Amino acid sequence: MNFKQAYEFLLSHVDRPDNTRWVPIAKQAVQLAVLNAQRSYNFNLASDFGGFLYPAGEAIVDVSAVSSLRIKAVRSVMLVDDYQTSFWGDPIKMSSVSKIVSRLDVTKGNREYRVLDPNKKKSDDLTFFMVNNRVGIWPVPDDDLHLSLYHVKWLPPLDADTDTNFMLVEGFDYVVYKALEFFNSYLKEDARVSISNALMRSTWNSLVAFDSLQEHGSFDVEQ
């Protein structure tokens, strides 16, 4: 199922007199349904490995400034000493020169941060921390570091008619029902499409259950 098939299917349910007029709204409703699902849950089917170069001398960097990764949540981090050997080999087992970067949590001022030990020495294990879309390494590295992030990504926006993603394939029923819910806000009161809350919950629970059985997706590398 692609983007065009999804919004045309949606239009077939609302049965407007002039469907061409409602195409932009149908598109937006499908886009909002997919976005809403991503905001609500960290899908395994949206999980990827992605590598980027962490610059030396920086305590914290904006991921979007140093890579094209679109990170929603970080599951784990690997410091890769031998970049080529590790990244072009098995992305799960990695090579013997890789090690997990420790992650510790602490809450300060109602915001989540990672523990930064001021007594930590350069020879100690590194601590990785993340605040919104910024990531940091402590102690501050003297050299560039190649990091591999196992993360939940934001899906690329649906734009072209041929665009697709796992939500339009594995979660199509949920997307349609949620899109219908959004579409209702554009319709007159007496023309709304009735949607069962129980049916919405059922399709959502089915999608989450299916996703819980899945493993990570693709593996992207940035040099």
C-alpha positions as CSV (number, residue, x, y, z in Angstrom):
1,M,0.0,0.0,0.0
2,N,1.4,3.4,-1.0
3,F,0.4,7.0,-0.1
4,K,-1.9,7.4,-3.1
5,Q,-3.7,4.1,-2.4
6,A,-4.1,5.1,1.2
7,Y,-5.7,8.5,0.6
8,E,-7.9,7.2,-2.2
9,F,-9.1,4.4,0.0
10,L,-9.9,7.0,2.6
11,L,-11.9,9.1,0.1
12,S,-13.9,6.0,-0.9
13,H,-15.2,5.8,2.7
14,V,-16.2,9.4,3.1
15,D,-17.9,9.4,-0.3
16,R,-17.8,13.2,-1.1
17,P,-19.6,14.5,-4.2
18,D,-16.4,16.0,-5.6
19,N,-13.5,13.8,-4.4
20,T,-10.8,15.9,-6.1
21,R,-11.6,18.8,-3.9
22,W,-11.0,16.7,-0.8
23,V,-7.7,15.1,-1.9
24,P,-5.4,17.6,-0.1
25,I,-7.4,17.0,3.1
26,A,-7.3,13.2,2.7
27,K,-3.5,13.4,2.2
28,Q,-3.1,15.5,5.4
29,A,-5.4,13.1,7.3
30,V,-3.2,10.1,6.4
31,Q,0.0,12.0,7.2
32,L,-1.4,13.0,10.6
33,A,-2.5,9.4,11.4
34,V,1.1,8.1,10.7
35,L,2.6,11.0,12.8
36,N,0.2,10.4,15.6
37,A,1.1,6.7,15.8
38,Q,4.9,7.6,15.9
39,R,4.4,10.1,18.7
40,S,2.4,7.5,20.7
41,Y,4.8,4.5,20.5
42,N,8.5,3.6,19.8
43,F,8.0,1.0,17.1
44,N,10.6,-1.8,16.6
45,L,9.8,-1.6,12.9
46,A,11.1,2.0,13.0
47,S,14.3,1.0,14.7
48,D,17.6,1.4,12.9
49,F,21.3,1.3,13.3
50,G,22.9,4.6,12.2
51,G,26.5,5.8,12.3
52,F,27.9,9.3,12.5
53,L,31.1,11.1,13.4
54,Y,31.2,12.7,16.8
55,P,33.6,15.7,16.6
56,A,36.6,16.0,19.0
57,G,36.5,18.7,21.7
58,E,32.7,18.9,21.8
59,A,30.7,18.3,25.0
60,I,27.4,18.1,23.1
61,V,26.3,18.3,19.5
62,D,23.1,18.6,17.5
63,V,22.6,15.3,15.7
64,S,20.9,17.1,12.8
65,A,24.0,19.3,12.4
66,V,26.4,16.3,12.1
67,S,24.3,13.7,10.4
68,S,21.0,13.1,8.5
69,L,19.7,10.8,11.2
70,R,16.1,11.6,12.3
71,I,16.2,10.3,15.9
72,K,13.1,9.9,18.0
73,A,14.6,7.8,20.8
74,V,18.0,6.1,21.4
75,R,18.0,2.5,22.4
76,S,21.7,1.9,22.7
77,V,25.0,3.4,21.7
78,M,28.2,1.8,20.4
79,L,31.6,3.4,20.2
80,V,33.4,1.9,17.2
81,D,37.1,2.1,17.1
82,D,37.6,0.4,13.7
83,Y,34.9,2.1,11.7
84,Q,35.2,0.4,8.4
85,T,35.6,-3.1,9.7
86,S,32.7,-2.8,12.2
87,F,30.2,-0.9,10.1
88,W,30.6,-2.9,6.9
89,G,30.5,-6.2,8.9
90,D,27.6,-7.7,10.8
91,P,25.7,-4.7,12.2
92,I,24.4,-6.6,15.2
93,K,27.3,-8.5,16.5
94,M,29.8,-5.8,15.4
95,S,33.5,-6.5,15.8
96,S,35.6,-7.1,18.8
97,V,36.9,-3.6,18.8
98,S,33.5,-2.2,19.6
99,K,32.2,-1.5,23.1
100,I,29.0,-0.3,24.6
101,V,29.0,3.2,25.9
102,S,27.5,3.4,29.3
103,R,24.2,5.3,29.8
104,L,23.0,6.5,33.2
105,D,19.9,8.5,33.9
106,V,19.2,11.3,36.4
107,T,16.4,13.9,36.7
108,K,17.2,17.6,37.3
109,G,14.8,20.4,37.3
110,N,12.0,18.3,35.8
111,R,14.1,17.5,32.7
112,E,15.9,14.2,32.0
113,Y,19.7,14.3,31.7
114,R,22.5,11.7,31.8
115,V,24.8,11.5,34.8
116,L,28.1,13.4,34.2
117,D,30.7,12.5,36.8
118,P,33.1,15.5,37.2
119,N,35.8,13.1,38.6
120,K,35.8,10.9,35.5
121,K,39.2,10.6,33.8
122,K,40.0,10.2,30.1
123,S,40.9,6.6,30.6
124,D,37.5,5.7,32.2
125,D,34.5,4.5,30.2
126,L,32.7,7.2,28.3
127,T,29.2,8.3,29.2
128,F,26.7,9.0,26.4
129,F,23.9,11.4,27.1
130,M,21.0,12.8,25.1
131,V,18.8,15.9,25.6
132,N,16.1,16.3,22.9
133,N,18.0,16.0,19.6
134,R,21.4,16.8,21.0
135,V,23.9,14.1,22.1
136,G,27.0,14.4,24.2
137,I,30.0,12.4,25.4
138,W,31.7,12.7,28.8
139,P,34.6,13.2,29.3
140,V,34.8,15.4,26.2
141,P,36.7,13.3,23.6
142,D,40.1,14.4,22.4
143,D,39.6,12.7,19.0
144,D,36.7,12.2,16.6
145,L,34.6,9.2,17.5
146,H,32.6,7.0,15.3
147,L,29.3,6.2,17.0
148,S,26.7,3.7,16.1
149,L,23.3,4.5,17.5
150,Y,20.5,1.9,17.7
151,H,17.6,4.2,17.6
152,V,13.9,4.7,16.8
153,K,13.7,7.0,13.8
154,W,11.0,9.3,12.6
155,L,9.7,8.0,9.4
156,P,10.2,10.2,6.3
157,P,7.1,12.4,5.6
158,L,4.7,11.0,3.0
159,D,4.8,13.2,0.0
160,A,5.0,11.5,-3.4
161,D,2.1,9.2,-4.4
162,T,4.4,6.2,-4.5
163,D,5.8,6.8,-1.0
164,T,5.2,4.1,1.5
165,N,6.3,2.9,5.0
166,F,5.6,0.0,7.4
167,M,2.5,1.9,8.8
168,L,0.8,1.8,5.4
169,V,1.6,-1.9,5.1
170,E,1.4,-3.5,8.5
171,G,-0.8,-0.9,10.2
172,F,-3.0,0.1,7.3
173,D,-6.3,-0.5,9.1
174,Y,-5.3,1.7,12.0
175,V,-4.1,4.5,9.7
176,V,-7.4,4.5,7.8
177,Y,-9.5,4.6,11.0
178,K,-7.3,7.3,12.6
179,A,-7.3,9.3,9.3
180,L,-11.1,9.1,9.2
181,E,-11.1,10.5,12.7
182,F,-9.0,13.5,11.6
183,F,-11.1,13.8,8.4
184,N,-14.2,14.2,10.5
185,S,-13.0,17.6,11.8
186,Y,-13.3,18.9,8.2
187,L,-16.9,17.6,7.6
188,K,-20.2,19.1,8.5
189,E,-21.7,17.7,11.7
190,D,-24.4,15.8,9.9
191,A,-22.0,14.3,7.4
192,R,-19.5,12.8,9.8
193,V,-18.3,9.2,9.5
194,S,-19.0,7.1,12.5
195,I,-15.9,5.4,14.0
196,S,-16.1,2.9,16.8
197,N,-13.6,3.6,19.6
198,A,-13.5,-0.1,20.3
199,L,-12.5,-0.8,16.7
200,M,-9.8,1.9,16.9
201,R,-8.4,0.4,20.0
202,S,-8.5,-3.1,18.6
203,T,-6.5,-2.1,15.4
204,W,-4.0,-0.2,17.5
205,N,-3.5,-3.0,20.0
206,S,-3.1,-5.4,17.1
207,L,-0.4,-3.2,15.5
208,V,1.5,-2.9,18.7
209,A,1.3,-6.6,19.4
210,F,2.6,-7.3,15.9
211,D,5.4,-4.8,16.3
212,S,6.5,-6.3,19.6
213,L,7.4,-9.5,17.7
214,Q,9.6,-7.7,15.2
215,E,13.3,-6.9,15.2
216,H,15.2,-3.8,14.1
217,G,14.9,-2.5,10.5
218,S,17.7,-1.4,8.1
219,F,21.2,-0.3,8.8
220,D,22.5,3.1,7.6
221,V,26.0,4.4,7.6
222,E,27.3,7.9,7.3
223,Q,31.0,8.5,6.6
